Amino acid sequence: MTEDPATRPPATQRDRGEWKRAFALFLLLLAFSSVSPMILVGLPFALLVLLLPIRRFGALALAALVLMLAFGARDPSGLWYAERGWALLLGGWFAGLTLRWPASRFTARGLGAAVGASVTAGVWFAVRPTAWAVLDWRIGERIRQGSSAAMQTMQLVRGGEPVPQNLADAVYTTAESQALLFPALVALTSFAALGVAWWMYVRVALGRVGALGPLKEFRFNDHLVWLFVAGLLTLLLGAGELWTRAGSNAVLFMGALYTLRGAAVLLFVNGGISALGIAVVTLGMLFLAPALIVGALVIGLGDTWLDIRARAARAAEADR
């Protein structure tokens, strides 16, 4: 959909909106990323500065600083190479897609890079299954250590009293689910990280706004629905532990994207959301999160075939 210049928000308003969107993406990284957010954002940003045109040479200094920090002291977790290798692979895909299709939307290039990097890594691990087993175990251990640290923090907050058993069970169950589904979570958070990196590149290296469009415009290639369908079929057929895990990750990855697309459709149809609306949605997520998520998912899937926003726009034009 082409934006009408007459109805385009002022530059300062768009600037504030982009700051909020970039900040929200970074919060998602902090909450769900199994990879260091600094690495996941910094290395793709550095690659964009080095491979794409720039107008502000201060971006080179920032990219050099990022590279120095990223490749400085090694951590003892055993994931040092894996994190940086993934971030470089992701950033390389994104930079390559940007060079090939510079005028395309960020969503297309970001999702293309996340999927392309995932497929590339999948092929690599298919020929080196031992490397995958080691990586899977180490990331699982990091997640479990994080849940144990969270339990200790909660115990300190409670003055040394034991954490209730039902809460402890929920924390450890969540950790096990996150360890099982970390490939999808890495792909989703990588997409978010590319959004932050692209915003930084456009702001710092080019001195422009407009890197990240509003949520109500979020959409992606409709053919990706078949990845969601394939994941569901794999789960229903129960073809073994490996395929079941692959299907679960595909469903989570595409389900999250379609839920976000459903939210975008609702925002577009409603003309945005007020502060009261945000408060109502927040309250609803506290008590009715499953129902709201499923509803947004269904709307997002339906938009694949119905293109609800185009229909709403045509209806609005007909009413004028």
C-alpha positions in Angstrom: 0.0 0.0 0.0 1.4 3.4 -1.0 1.4 6.1 1.6 -0.4 9.3 0.6 2.1 12.2 1.1 -0.8 14.4 2.2 -1.6 12.1 5.1 2.0 11.2 6.0 2.8 12.0 9.6 5.3 14.8 10.2 9.0 13.8 10.4 9.2 14.3 14.1 6.2 12.1 14.7 7.6 9.4 12.5 10.9 9.7 14.3 9.2 9.2 17.7 7.3 6.2 16.3 10.5 4.6 15.0 12.2 5.0 18.4 9.3 3.3 20.1 9.3 0.4 17.6 13.1 -0.1 17.8 12.9 0.0 21.6 10.0 -2.6 21.6 12.1 -4.9 19.3 15.1 -4.6 21.7 12.9 -5.4 24.7 11.8 -8.6 22.9 15.4 -9.4 22.4 16.2 -9.0 26.1 13.2 -11.1 27.0 13.5 -14.1 24.6 16.9 -14.2 23.0 19.2 -17.1 23.6 22.0 -15.2 21.9 23.6 -12.1 23.3 21.5 -9.1 22.1 24.6 -7.0 21.6 26.1 -9.6 19.3 22.8 -10.2 17.5 22.3 -6.5 16.8 25.9 -5.3 16.6 27.4 -7.6 14.0 24.7 -7.3 11.4 24.9 -3.5 11.9 28.7 -3.6 11.4 28.3 -5.6 8.2 25.7 -3.2 6.9 28.0 -0.3 7.5 30.9 -2.1 5.8 29.0 -3.4 2.8 26.4 -0.8 2.1 26.8 2.9 1.2 27.1 5.4 4.1 26.8 9.1 4.3 28.1 9.6 7.9 31.6 8.4 8.5 30.9 8.3 12.2 29.1 5.1 11.5 32.5 3.5 10.7 33.8 4.4 14.1 30.7 2.9 15.8 31.0 -0.3 13.6 34.7 -0.6 14.6 33.8 -0.3 18.3 31.1 -2.9 17.9 33.6 -5.3 16.3 36.2 -4.7 19.0 33.6 -5.5 21.7 32.2 -8.5 19.9 35.6 -10.1 19.2 37.2 -9.1 22.5 37.4 -11.4 25.5 35.9 -14.8 25.1 33.3 -16.1 27.5 33.6 -19.5 29.1 30.2 -20.8 28.0 31.4 -22.6 24.9 29.0 -20.6 22.7 31.4 -17.8 21.8 31.9 -19.1 18.2 28.3 -20.2 17.7 26.9 -16.8 18.7 29.2 -14.8 16.5 29.0 -17.2 13.6 25.2 -17.0 13.6 25.2 -13.2 13.8 27.6 -13.0 10.9 25.6 -15.5 8.9 22.4 -13.6 9.6 24.0 -10.2 8.8 25.5 -11.5 5.6 22.2 -12.8 4.4 20.5 -9.5 5.2 23.2 -7.4 3.6 23.1 -9.6 0.5 19.3 -9.3 0.2 19.5 -5.6 0.7 22.1 -5.2 -2.0 20.0 -7.3 -4.4 16.6 -5.7 -3.6 17.3 -2.3 -2.0 13.8 -1.0 -2.5 12.0 -3.9 -0.9 10.4 -3.7 2.5 12.4 -4.5 5.6 10.0 -7.3 6.5 10.7 -9.2 3.3 14.5 -8.8 3.7 14.5 -9.5 7.4 12.4 -12.6 7.2 14.3 -13.8 4.1 17.6 -13.4 6.0 16.3 -15.2 9.1 14.9 -18.1 7.0 18.0 -18.2 4.7 20.4 -18.2 7.7 18.3 -21.0 9.4 18.4 -23.1 6.2 22.1 -22.6 5.8 22.8 -23.5 9.4 20.5 -26.5 9.0 22.4 -27.8 6.1 25.7 -27.4 8.0 24.4 -29.3 11.0 22.9 -32.0 8.8 26.4 -32.9 7.6 27.9 -32.4 11.1 25.3 -33.9 13.5 27.8 -34.1 16.4 28.2 -30.3 16.2 24.4 -29.9 16.5 24.3 -32.2 19.5 26.9 -30.2 21.3 25.3 -26.9 20.5 21.8 -28.1 21.5 23.2 -29.3 24.8 25.1 -26.1 25.6 22.2 -23.9 24.8 19.9 -26.1 26.9 22.3 -25.8 29.8 22.4 -22.0 29.4 18.6 -21.8 29.5 18.4 -24.1 32.6 21.1 -22.1 34.4 19.1 -19.0 33.7 16.0 -20.6 35.2 18.0 -21.7 38.3 19.3 -18.1 38.7 15.7 -16.8 38.4 14.6 -19.2 41.1 17.5 -18.0 43.4 16.5 -14.4 42.8 12.9 -15.1 43.7 14.0 -16.9 46.8 16.1 -13.8 47.8 13.1 -11.5 47.2 11.0 -13.7 49.4 13.6 -13.3 52.2 15.1 -16.8 51.9 11.8 -18.6 51.9 11.4 -21.5 49.4 9.6 -20.6 46.2 6.1 -22.2 46.0 6.2 -25.6 44.2 3.7 -24.7 41.5 5.7 -21.6 40.6 9.0 -23.5 40.6 7.4 -26.2 38.4 6.2 -23.5 36.0 9.6 -21.9 35.7 11.4 -25.2 35.0 8.7 -26.3 32.6 9.1 -23.0 30.7 12.8 -23.5 30.6 12.5 -27.0 29.1 10.1 -25.7 26.5 12.4 -22.9 25.6 15.3 -25.4 25.3 13.2 -27.5 22.9 12.0 -24.5 20.9 15.1 -22.4 20.9 15.7 -22.7 17.1 12.3 -20.9 16.5 13.0 -18.4 19.2 16.5 -17.7 17.8 14.9 -17.1 14.3 12.2 -14.8 15.7 14.6 -12.8 17.9 17.1 -12.6 14.9 14.3 -11.0 12.9 13.8 -8.5 15.7 17.5 -7.9 16.0 17.7 -7.2 12.2 15.0 -4.6 12.7 17.1 -2.8 15.3 20.3 -3.1 13.2 18.5 -1.8 10.1 17.1 1.1 12.1 20.6 1.9 13.5 22.1 1.8 10.0 19.5 4.1 8.4 19.7 6.5 11.4 23.4 6.5 12.0 24.9 5.8 8.6 22.4 7.5 6.3 20.9 10.1 8.7 17.3 9.2 7.7 14.1 8.1 9.2 11.7 5.5 7.7 13.6 2.3 8.4 10.7 0.6 10.3 7.1 1.0 9.2 4.2 1.1 11.6 2.9 -2.2 13.0 -0.4 -1.8 11.1 1.5 -2.3 7.8 3.2 -5.5 8.9 2.7 -8.3 6.3 4.9 -11.0 4.7 4.9 -13.3 1.7 1.6 -15.3 1.7 3.5 -18.5 0.5 5.0 -18.8 4.0 1.7 -20.2 5.1 2.9 -23.6 3.8 5.6 -23.6 6.3 3.0 -23.3 9.0 0.9 -26.0 7.4 3.9 -28.3 7.0 4.7 -27.9 10.7 1.1 -28.7 11.7 1.1 -31.8 9.5 4.4 -33.0 11.0 3.0 -32.6 14.5 -0.2 -34.5 13.6 1.6 -37.3 11.9 4.0 -37.9 14.8 6.8 -39.0 12.5 9.4 -39.2 15.3 11.1 -37.1 17.9 13.3 -35.2 15.4 10.4 -34.4 13.0 8.1 -33.5 15.9 10.6 -31.0 17.2 11.1 -29.5 13.7 7.3 -29.2 13.4 6.9 -27.6 16.8 9.6 -25.0 15.9 8.0 -24.3 12.5 4.6 -23.8 14.1 6.0 -21.5 16.8 7.9 -19.4 14.3 5.1 -18.9 11.8 2.4 -18.8 14.6 4.2 -15.8 16.2 4.4 -14.1 12.8 0.7 -14.7 12.0 -0.3 -13.5 15.5 1.6 -10.3 14.8 0.0 -10.0 11.4 -3.4 -10.4 13.0 -2.6 -7.6 15.5 -1.6 -5.5 12.5 -4.9 -6.1 10.8 -6.8 -5.1 13.9 -4.8 -1.9 14.2 -5.4 -1.1 10.6 -9.1 -1.7 10.8 -9.5 0.3 14.0 -7.3 3.2 12.8 -4.7 2.7 15.5 -5.0 2.3 19.2 -5.4 4.8 22.1 -3.8 4.8 25.5 -7.0 3.3 26.9 -6.9 0.6 24.2 -3.3 -0.3 25.2 -4.4 -0.5 28.9 -7.4 -2.8 27.9 -5.1 -5.1 25.8 -2.5 -5.2 28.6 -5.2 -6.2 31.1 -6.6 -8.7 28.7 -3.2 -10.3 28.2 -3.0 -10.9 32.0 -6.2 -12.8 32.2 -7.2 -13.9 28.6 -3.8 -14.2 26.9 -4.5 -17.6 25.2 -7.8 -16.5 23.7 -6.4 -13.2 22.5 -3.4 -14.9 20.9 -5.5 -17.5 19.2 -7.9 -14.8 17.9 -5.0 -12.7 16.5 -3.5 -15.9 15.0 -6.8 -16.8 13.2 -7.1 -13.2 11.9 -3.5 -13.3 10.6 -4.0 -16.6 8.9 -7.3 -15.4 7.3 -5.6 -12.3 6.0 -3.4 -14.6 3.8 -6.4 -15.3 1.6 -8.8 -12.4 2.4 -6.4 -9.5 2.4 -8.6 -7.8 5.0 -6.7 -4.5 4.9 -7.1 -4.1 1.2 -10.8 -4.8 1.5 -11.1 -2.3 4.3 -9.3 0.3 2.3 -11.6 -0.2 -0.7 -14.6 0.0 1.5 -13.4 3.3 3.0 -12.8 4.7 -0.5 -16.3 3.6 -1.6 -17.8 5.4 1.4 -16.2 8.8 0.5 
